[in-house]
Amino acid sequence: MNGAVWQGISQDLAEMGFRIGLVDLPGFGHSAPIPGAGLEALTAAVLDAVPEPSHLLGWSLGGLVATQAALMAPERVLSLVTMASSPCFQAAEGWRGIKPEVLVQFADQLADDLPRTLDRFFALQAMGSPSAREDVRALRAAVAQHPTPDAGALKDGLAILADADLRTQLGGVTQPWLRLYGRLDGLVPVRTVARVDELASSSRSVTLAKAAHAPFISHRADTLNELKKFYLTL
């Protein structure tokens, strides 16, 4: 995905008085790829693109990057919002997440058929949403406004989803932090929410009952309402 997916809700936030910056992760949208980049390299690139202390909002993998930014450079992050994100995306013993074989399948399919794999990935974002077809159309239309993602960056992103694990570090996030989830999310299972509540006890979590993995697309008004409530407390 790229920054164009935020065009709807970013306009809403701008009307609240925020100055909005949309940052494409390296290899996505208009950002040049960083071959072999891991989580810290992606985070450093995002911090380089943000010239001053800011409120960070990240979705899915972007939420993982935003969390890493809050840990790496706390003086640069005024507040943190993670949306449909997890400190550890891959399932492990005692932890709900994406099954390892699913990530392996995606990596294999990327090498064989990039367009088909992207279509499957779009479908996965909306899986479980009552408005899945409309969500997929909105995501696909937004992403099509920018260049196709770099295949190497997609592969590296899957590797981050498989390997990154910030669970033990979450207590080090000191900024105001809102974690927003969709109860129907097939990528970040709702059962992980209570576990992260324990690991990041100073954060606040909100779960939208009818949303899946892209709540800002499927439930834009509800998402905006939660963001307003959070930002008004800062």
DRENTOR-712508 format. One record per residue: x, y, z of N, C-alpha, C, O in turn. Coordinates in steps of 0.2 Angstrom, whole numbers, plus 5000, padded with zeros to 4 digits. Example, Ala and Ser with C-alpha at 12.3 -4.5 7.8 and 13.67 -1.06 7.14 Angstrom:
2
VOMI     nx     ny     nz    cax    cay    caz     cx     cy     cz     ox     oy     oz
VOMI   5066   4972   5039   5062   4978   5039   5066   4984   5039   5071   4983   5042
VOMI   5064   4989   5035   5068   4995   5036   5064   5000   5039   5067   5006   5040
END
This chain:
234
VOMI     nx     ny     nz    cax    cay    caz     cx     cy     cz     ox     oy     oz
VOMI   5004   4994   5000   5000   5000   5000   5004   5006   5000   5010   5006   5001
VOMI   5001   5012   4999   5005   5018   4999   5001   5024   5002   4995   5022   5004
VOMI   5003   5030   5002   5000   5035   5005   4993   5037   5003   4989   5040   5006
VOMI   4992   5035   4996   4985   5037   4994   4979   5034   4997   4974   5036   4997
VOMI   4981   5028   5001   4975   5025   5004   4972   5029   5010   4967   5028   5012
VOMI   4976   5034   5012   4974   5039   5017   4970   5045   5015   4968   5049   5019
VOMI   4969   5046   5008   4967   5052   5006   4960   5054   5009   4959   5060   5010
VOMI   4956   5049   5010   4949   5051   5013   4950   5054   5020   4948   5060   5022
VOMI   4953   5050   5025   4953   5052   5032   4958   5057   5033   4958   5061   5038
VOMI   4963   5058   5029   4968   5063   5030   4965   5070   5028   4967   5075   5032
VOMI   4960   5070   5024   4956   5076   5023   4952   5078   5029   4952   5084   5031
VOMI   4949   5073   5032   4946   5074   5038   4950   5077   5043   4948   5082   5047
VOMI   4956   5074   5044   4961   5076   5049   4963   5084   5048   4964   5087   5053
VOMI   4964   5085   5042   4966   5092   5040   4961   5097   5042   4963   5103   5044
VOMI   4955   5095   5041   4949   5100   5043   4949   5101   5050   4946   5106   5053
VOMI   4952   5096   5054   4953   5097   5062   4958   5102   5063   4959   5104   5069
VOMI   4962   5103   5059   4968   5108   5060   4975   5105   5060   4980   5109   5061
VOMI   4975   5099   5058   4982   5095   5058   4985   5097   5051   4982   5097   5046
VOMI   4992   5098   5051   4995   5098   5045   4998   5091   5043   5001   5088   5047
VOMI   4995   5088   5038   4996   5081   5036   5002   5080   5032   5003   5083   5027
VOMI   5006   5075   5033   5011   5072   5029   5010   5065   5028   5009   5061   5033
VOMI   5010   5063   5022   5009   5055   5020   5016   5053   5018   5018   5055   5013
VOMI   5018   5048   5021   5025   5045   5020   5024   5038   5017   5021   5033   5020
VOMI   5026   5037   5011   5027   5030   5008   5033   5026   5011   5038   5029   5011
VOMI   5032   5020   5013   5037   5016   5015   5042   5015   5009   5040   5015   5004
VOMI   5048   5014   5011   5053   5013   5005   5051   5007   5001   5049   5002   5003
VOMI   5051   5008   4994   5049   5003   4989   5042   5003   4987   5039   5000   4983
VOMI   5038   5008   4991   5031   5009   4989   5029   5016   4987   5032   5020   4989
VOMI   5024   5016   4983   5022   5023   4981   5028   5026   4977   5031   5023   4972
VOMI   5030   5032   4979   5035   5036   4976   5042   5035   4980   5047   5039   4978
VOMI   5042   5031   4985   5048   5030   4989   5053   5025   4986   5050   5020   4984
VOMI   5059   5027   4985   5064   5022   4982   5065   5016   4987   5065   5017   4993
VOMI   5066   5010   4984   5067   5004   4989   5074   5004   4992   5078   5008   4990
VOMI   5074   5001   4998   5080   5000   5001   5081   4992   5001   5079   4989   5006
VOMI   5085   4989   4996   5085   4982   4996   5088   4979   5003   5092   4981   5006
VOMI   5084   4974   5005   5086   4970   5011   5084   4973   5017   5086   4971   5022
VOMI   5080   4979   5017   5079   4983   5023   5075   4979   5028   5070   4976   5026
VOMI   5077   4979   5034   5073   4977   5040   5069   4982   5043   5069   4988   5040
VOMI   5066   4980   5049   5062   4985   5052   5065   4992   5054   5063   4997   5053
VOMI   5071   4991   5057   5075   4997   5059   5077   5002   5053   5077   5008   5054
VOMI   5079   4999   5047   5080   5003   5042   5074   5006   5039   5075   5012   5037
VOMI   5068   5003   5039   5062   5006   5036   5061   5012   5041   5059   5017   5039
VOMI   5061   5011   5047   5060   5016   5052   5064   5022   5052   5062   5028   5052
VOMI   5071   5021   5051   5075   5026   5050   5074   5030   5044   5074   5036   5044
VOMI   5072   5027   5038   5070   5031   5032   5063   5035   5033   5063   5040   5031
VOMI   5059   5032   5037   5053   5036   5039   5055   5042   5043   5052   5048   5042
VOMI   5059   5041   5048   5061   5047   5052   5064   5052   5048   5064   5058   5050
VOMI   5068   5050   5043   5072   5055   5039   5067   5059   5035   5068   5065   5033
VOMI   5061   5056   5034   5056   5060   5029   5052   5064   5034   5048   5068   5031
VOMI   5052   5064   5040   5048   5068   5045   5053   5073   5048   5057   5071   5052
VOMI   5052   5079   5046   5057   5084   5048   5057   5087   5055   5062   5090   5057
VOMI   5052   5085   5059   5051   5088   5065   5047   5083   5069   5043   5079   5067
VOMI   5047   5084   5076   5042   5080   5080   5035   5080   5078   5032   5085   5076
VOMI   5032   5074   5077   5026   5073   5074   5021   5068   5078   5024   5064   5082
VOMI   5015   5068   5076   5010   5063   5079   5010   5058   5073   5009   5059   5067
VOMI   5012   5052   5075   5013   5046   5070   5007   5042   5070   5004   5040   5075
VOMI   5004   5040   5064   4999   5036   5063   5001   5031   5058   5002   5033   5052
VOMI   5001   5024   5060   5003   5019   5055   4998   5013   5055   4995   5011   5060
VOMI   4997   5011   5049   4992   5005   5048   4996   4999   5046   5000   4999   5042
VOMI   4994   4993   5050   4997   4987   5048   5004   4987   5049   5007   4988   5055
VOMI   5008   4985   5044   5015   4986   5044   5018   4993   5046   5023   4994   5050
VOMI   5014   4998   5043   5016   5005   5045   5015   5006   5053   5019   5010   5055
VOMI   5010   5002   5056   5010   5003   5063   5016   5000   5067   5018   5003   5072
VOMI   5018   4995   5064   5024   4992   5067   5030   4997   5066   5034   4998   5071
VOMI   5031   5000   5060   5036   5005   5059   5035   5011   5064   5040   5013   5067
VOMI   5029   5013   5065   5028   5019   5069   5030   5017   5076   5032   5021   5080
VOMI   5028   5011   5079   5030   5009   5085   5037   5009   5086   5040   5011   5091
VOMI   5041   5006   5081   5048   5006   5081   5051   5013   5082   5056   5014   5085
VOMI   5048   5018   5078   5050   5025   5078   5049   5028   5085   5054   5031   5088
VOMI   5044   5026   5089   5043   5029   5095   5048   5026   5100   5050   5029   5105
VOMI   5050   5020   5099   5056   5017   5103   5063   5020   5101   5067   5021   5106
VOMI   5064   5020   5095   5071   5022   5092   5072   5030   5093   5077   5032   5095
VOMI   5067   5034   5093   5068   5041   5093   5062   5044   5097   5058   5048   5094
VOMI   5061   5043   5103   5055   5045   5107   5054   5053   5107   5049   5055   5107
VOMI   5060   5057   5106   5059   5064   5106   5056   5066   5099   5054   5072   5099
VOMI   5056   5062   5094   5053   5064   5088   5045   5062   5087   5042   5064   5082
VOMI   5043   5058   5092   5036   5056   5091   5032   5059   5097   5033   5057   5103
VOMI   5027   5063   5095   5023   5066   5100   5018   5062   5103   5016   5062   5109
VOMI   5015   5058   5098   5010   5053   5100   5010   5048   5095   5012   5048   5089
VOMI   5006   5042   5097   5007   5036   5092   5000   5033   5091   4996   5032   5096
VOMI   4998   5032   5085   4992   5028   5084   4994   5022   5079   4997   5023   5074
VOMI   4992   5016   5081   4993   5011   5077   4986   5008   5076   4982   5007   5080
VOMI   4985   5006   5069   4979   5004   5067   4979   4997   5064   4983   4996   5059
VOMI   4975   4992   5066   4975   4985   5064   4983   4983   5063   4985   4980   5058
VOMI   4986   4984   5069   4993   4982   5069   4995   4978   5075   4991   4977   5079
VOMI   5001   4975   5074   5003   4970   5080   5010   4971   5081   5014   4972   5076
VOMI   5012   4970   5087   5020   4970   5088   5023   4964   5086   5029   4963   5085
VOMI   5019   4959   5084   5022   4952   5082   5016   4949   5077   5011   4947   5080
VOMI   5017   4950   5071   5012   4948   5066   5011   4940   5065   5006   4938   5064
VOMI   5017   4937   5066   5017   4930   5064   5014   4926   5071   5016   4927   5076
VOMI   5010   4921   5069   5008   4917   5075   5014   4913   5078   5018   4911   5074
VOMI   5013   4912   5084   5018   4908   5088   5015   4904   5094   5009   4905   5095
VOMI   5018   4900   5097   5015   4896   5103   5012   4901   5108   5016   4906   5111
VOMI   5006   4901   5109   5003   4906   5114   5001   4912   5111   5000   4917   5115
VOMI   5002   4913   5105   5001   4920   5102   4997   4919   5095   5000   4916   5091
VOMI   4992   4923   5094   4988   4923   5088   4991   4928   5083   4993   4933   5085
VOMI   4991   4926   5077   4993   4930   5071   4993   4926   5065   4989   4921   5064
VOMI   4997   4928   5060   4996   4925   5053   5000   4919   5053   5006   4919   5056
VOMI   4997   4914   5051   5001   4907   5051   5007   4908   5047   5007   4910   5041
VOMI   5013   4905   5049   5019   4905   5045   5019   4903   5038   5022   4906   5034
VOMI   5015   4898   5037   5014   4895   5030   5011   4900   5025   5012   4900   5019
VOMI   5006   4904   5028   5003   4909   5024   5008   4914   5021   5008   4916   5015
VOMI   5013   4916   5026   5018   4921   5024   5023   4918   5019   5025   4921   5014
VOMI   5024   4911   5020   5029   4908   5015   5025   4907   5008   5029   4908   5003
VOMI   5019   4906   5008   5015   4906   5002   5015   4912   4998   5016   4912   4992
VOMI   5014   4918   5002   5014   4924   4998   5021   4926   4995   5022   4928   4990
VOMI   5026   4924   4999   5033   4925   4996   5034   4921   4990   5037   4924   4985
VOMI   5032   4915   4990   5033   4911   4984   5029   4913   4978   5032   4914   4973
VOMI   5023   4916   4979   5019   4918   4974   5021   4925   4971   5020   4926   4965
VOMI   5024   4929   4975   5027   4935   4973   5032   4934   4967   5032   4938   4962
VOMI   5036   4929   4968   5041   4927   4963   5038   4925   4956   5041   4926   4951
VOMI   5032   4922   4957   5029   4919   4951   5024   4923   4947   5024   4923   4941
VOMI   5020   4927   4951   5015   4931   4948   5013   4937   4953   5009   4936   4957
VOMI   5016   4942   4951   5016   4948   4956   5009   4951   4955   5006   4952   4961
VOMI   5006   4952   4949   4999   4955   4949   4994   4951   4953   4989   4953   4957
VOMI   4994   4944   4952   4989   4940   4955   4990   4940   4963   4985   4940   4967
VOMI   4996   4940   4965   4998   4940   4972   4995   4947   4975   4993   4947   4981
VOMI   4996   4952   4972   4993   4959   4974   4986   4959   4975   4983   4961   4980
VOMI   4982   4955   4970   4975   4955   4970   4973   4951   4976   4968   4952   4980
VOMI   4977   4945   4978   4975   4941   4984   4976   4945   4990   4973   4945   4995
VOMI   4982   4949   4990   4983   4953   4996   4978   4959   4997   4976   4960   5003
VOMI   4975   4962   4992   4970   4966   4993   4964   4963   4996   4961   4965   5001
VOMI   4962   4957   4994   4956   4953   4996   4957   4952   5004   4953   4952   5008
VOMI   4964   4950   5006   4965   4949   5012   4964   4955   5017   4962   4954   5023
VOMI   4965   4961   5015   4964   4967   5019   4957   4967   5021   4956   4970   5026
VOMI   4953   4965   5016   4945   4966   5018   4942   4960   5020   4936   4960   5022
VOMI   4945   4955   5021   4942   4948   5023   4939   4949   5030   4942   4951   5034
VOMI   4933   4947   5030   4929   4948   5036   4925   4954   5036   4920   4955   5040
VOMI   4926   4959   5032   4922   4965   5032   4915   4965   5029   4915   4961   5024
VOMI   4910   4967   5032   4904   4967   5029   4903   4970   5022   4899   4969   5018
VOMI   4908   4975   5021   4908   4979   5015   4915   4977   5011   4918   4981   5008
VOMI   4917   4971   5011   4923   4968   5008   4924   4971   5001   4929   4973   4999
VOMI   4919   4970   4996   4920   4972   4989   4921   4979   4989   4926   4981   4985
VOMI   4917   4983   4992   4918   4990   4992   4925   4992   4995   4929   4997   4992
VOMI   4927   4989   5000   4934   4990   5003   4940   4989   4998   4944   4993   4997
VOMI   4939   4983   4995   4944   4981   4990   4945   4986   4984   4950   4988   4982
VOMI   4939   4988   4982   4939   4993   4976   4942   4999   4978   4946   5002   4974
VOMI   4940   5002   4984   4943   5008   4987   4951   5007   4988   4954   5012   4986
VOMI   4953   5002   4990   4960   5001   4991   4964   5001   4985   4969   5004   4984
VOMI   4961   4997   4980   4964   4996   4973   4965   5002   4970   4970   5004   4966
VOMI   4959   5006   4970   4959   5013   4966   4964   5017   4969   4967   5021   4966
VOMI   4965   5017   4976   4970   5022   4979   4977   5020   4977   4981   5024   4975
VOMI   4978   5014   4978   4985   5011   4976   4987   5012   4969   4993   5014   4968
VOMI   4982   5012   4965   4983   5013   4957   4985   5020   4956   4988   5021   4950
VOMI   4984   5025   4960   4986   5032   4959   4994   5032   4959   4997   5037   4956
VOMI   4998   5028   4962   5005   5028   4963   5008   5022   4959   5005   5018   4957
VOMI   5015   5022   4958   5018   5017   4955   5017   5010   4959   5016   5010   4965
VOMI   5017   5005   4955   5017   4998   4958   5022   4997   4963   5028   4999   4961
VOMI   5021   4994   4968   5026   4993   4973   5032   4988   4971   5031   4984   4966
VOMI   5038   4990   4973   5044   4986   4971   5043   4979   4974   5042   4978   4980
VOMI   5044   4974   4969   5044   4967   4971   5048   4965   4977   5047   4961   4981
VOMI   5054   4968   4977   5059   4966   4982   5057   4969   4989   5058   4966   4994
VOMI   5054   4975   4989   5051   4978   4995   5046   4974   4998   5045   4974   5004
VOMI   5041   4971   4993   5036   4967   4995   5039   4961   4999   5036   4959   5004
VOMI   5044   4958   4996   5047   4952   4999   5050   4954   5006   5049   4950   5011
VOMI   5054   4960   5006   5057   4962   5012   5051   4963   5018   5052   4962   5023
VOMI   5046   4966   5015   5040   4967   5020   5037   4961   5023   5036   4961   5029
VOMI   5037   4956   5019   5034   4949   5021   5039   4946   5026   5037   4943   5031
VOMI   5046   4947   5025   5051   4945   5030   5050   4948   5037   5051   4945   5042
VOMI   5049   4955   5036   5048   4959   5043   5042   4956   5046   5042   4955   5052
VOMI   5036   4955   5043   5030   4952   5046   5032   4945   5049   5029   4944   5054
VOMI   5036   4941   5046   5038   4935   5049   5043   4935   5055   5042   4931   5059
VOMI   5047   4940   5055   5053   4940   5060   5052   4945   5065   5054   4944   5071
VOMI   5049   4951   5064   5049   4956   5069   5045   4954   5075   5039   4952   5074
VOMI   5047   4956   5081   5044   4955   5087   5046   4960   5092   5051   4960   5095
VOMI   5041   4965   5093   5042   4970   5098   5039   4969   5105   5038   4974   5109
VOMI   5036   4963   5106   5032   4962   5112   5036   4964   5118   5033   4968   5122
VOMI   5042   4962   5119   5045   4964   5125   5047   4971   5126   5050   4973   5131
VOMI   5047   4975   5121   5049   4982   5121   5043   4987   5122   5044   4993   5123
VOMI   5037   4984   5122   5031   4989   5122   5031   4993   5128   5028   4999   5128
VOMI   5033   4991   5133   5033   4995   5140   5038   5001   5139   5037   5005   5143
VOMI   5042   5001   5134   5046   5007   5133   5043   5013   5129   5046   5018   5128
VOMI   5037   5011   5126   5034   5017   5123   5030   5021   5128   5026   5019   5132
VOMI   5033   5027   5128   5030   5032   5134   5026   5037   5131   5022   5041   5135
VOMI   5025   5038   5124   5020   5043   5122   5013   5041   5122   5012   5035   5123
VOMI   5009   5046   5122   5001   5044   5122   5000   5039   5116   5003   5041   5110
VOMI   4997   5034   5117   4996   5029   5112   4989   5026   5111   4987   5023   5116
VOMI   4986   5026   5105   4980   5023   5104   4981   5018   5099   4984   5018   5094
VOMI   4978   5012   5101   4978   5006   5097   4971   5004   5095   4967   5003   5099
VOMI   4970   5005   5088   4963   5004   5085   4963   4997   5081   4968   4996   5077
VOMI   4958   4993   5083   4957   4987   5079   4950   4986   5076   4946   4989   5078
VOMI   4950   4981   5072   4944   4978   5070   4942   4971   5072   4947   4967   5072
VOMI   4936   4970   5075   4935   4964   5078   4935   4958   5073   4936   4952   5075
VOMI   4934   4960   5067   4933   4955   5061   4940   4954   5057   4940   4951   5052
VOMI   4945   4957   5060   4952   4957   5057   4954   4950   5056   4955   4946   5061
VOMI   4956   4948   5050   4959   4941   5049   4966   4941   5050   4969   4935   5050
VOMI   4970   4946   5050   4977   4947   5050   4979   4948   5057   4985   4946   5059
VOMI   4976   4952   5061   4977   4954   5068   4971   4952   5072   4967   4955   5073
VOMI   4971   4945   5074   4966   4942   5078   4964   4946   5084   4968   4949   5088
VOMI   4958   4947   5085   4955   4951   5091   4958   4949   5097   4958   4952   5102
VOMI   4959   4942   5098   4962   4939   5104   4969   4942   5106   4971   4941   5112
VOMI   4972   4945   5101   4979   4948   5103   4978   4955   5107   4983   4957   5110
VOMI   4972   4958   5106   4971   4964   5109   4973   4964   5117   4976   4968   5120
VOMI   4969   4960   5120   4970   4959   5128   4978   4958   5130   4980   4960   5135
VOMI   4981   4954   5125   4988   4952   5127   4992   4959   5126   4997   4960   5130
VOMI   4991   4963   5121   4995   4969   5120   4993   4974   5126   4997   4978   5128
VOMI   4986   4974   5128   4984   4978   5134   4989   4977   5139   4991   4982   5143
VOMI   4991   4971   5141   4995   4969   5146   5002   4971   5145   5006   4974   5150
VOMI   5005   4971   5139   5012   4972   5137   5013   4980   5137   5018   4982   5138
VOMI   5007   4983   5135   5008   4991   5134   5002   4994   5138   4998   4997   5136
VOMI   5003   4993   5145   4998   4995   5149   4996   5003   5149   4991   5004   5152
VOMI   5001   5007   5147   4999   5014   5147   4996   5016   5141   4994   5022   5140
VOMI   4995   5012   5136   4991   5013   5130   4984   5012   5131   4982   5009   5136
VOMI   4980   5014   5126   4973   5013   5126   4971   5009   5119   4973   5011   5114
VOMI   4967   5004   5120   4964   5001   5114   4957   5002   5113   4953   5002   5118
VOMI   4955   5002   5107   4948   5002   5105   4947   4997   5099   4951   4997   5094
VOMI   4942   4993   5100   4940   4988   5094   4934   4990   5091   4928   4990   5095
VOMI   4934   4991   5085   4927   4993   5081   4924   4986   5079   4927   4982   5076
VOMI   4918   4985   5082   4914   4979   5082   4913   4976   5075   4914   4970   5074
VOMI   4912   4980   5070   4910   4977   5063   4916   4979   5058   4915   4977   5052
VOMI   4922   4981   5060   4927   4982   5055   4932   4976   5055   4932   4972   5059
VOMI   4936   4976   5049   4941   4971   5048   4948   4974   5048   4949   4978   5053
VOMI   4952   4973   5043   4959   4975   5044   4960   4982   5041   4965   4985   5042
VOMI   4955   4985   5038   4956   4992   5035   4950   4996   5038   4946   4999   5034
VOMI   4950   4998   5045   4944   5001   5048   4943   5008   5045   4938   5011   5045
VOMI   4949   5012   5043   4948   5018   5041   4945   5019   5034   4943   5024   5031
VOMI   4945   5013   5030   4941   5013   5024   4934   5010   5025   4929   5014   5022
VOMI   4933   5005   5029   4926   5002   5029   4922   5006   5034   4916   5006   5034
VOMI   4925   5009   5039   4922   5013   5045   4925   5019   5046   4928   5021   5052
VOMI   4925   5023   5041   4929   5030   5041   4926   5034   5047   4930   5037   5050
VOMI   4920   5035   5047   4917   5039   5052   4919   5037   5059   4921   5041   5064
VOMI   4918   5031   5061   4920   5028   5067   4927   5029   5069   4929   5031   5074
VOMI   4931   5028   5064   4938   5028   5065   4940   5036   5066   4944   5037   5071
VOMI   4937   5040   5063   4939   5047   5064   4936   5049   5071   4939   5053   5074
VOMI   4931   5047   5073   4928   5049   5079   4933   5047   5085   4934   5050   5090
VOMI   4936   5041   5084   4941   5038   5089   4947   5042   5089   4950   5044   5094
VOMI   4949   5044   5083   4955   5049   5082   4954   5055   5085   4958   5058   5089
VOMI   4948   5058   5084   4946   5065   5087   4947   5064   5095   4950   5069   5098
VOMI   4943   5059   5098   4943   5059   5105   4951   5058   5108   4952   5061   5113
VOMI   4955   5054   5104   4962   5053   5106   4966   5060   5106   4969   5062   5111
VOMI   4965   5063   5100   4969   5069   5099   4967   5075   5104   4971   5079   5106
VOMI   4960   5075   5105   4958   5080   5110   4961   5080   5117   4960   5084   5121
VOMI   4963   5074   5119   4966   5073   5126   4973   5075   5126   4976   5075   5132
VOMI   4976   5076   5120   4984   5077   5121   4985   5085   5123   4991   5087   5123
END
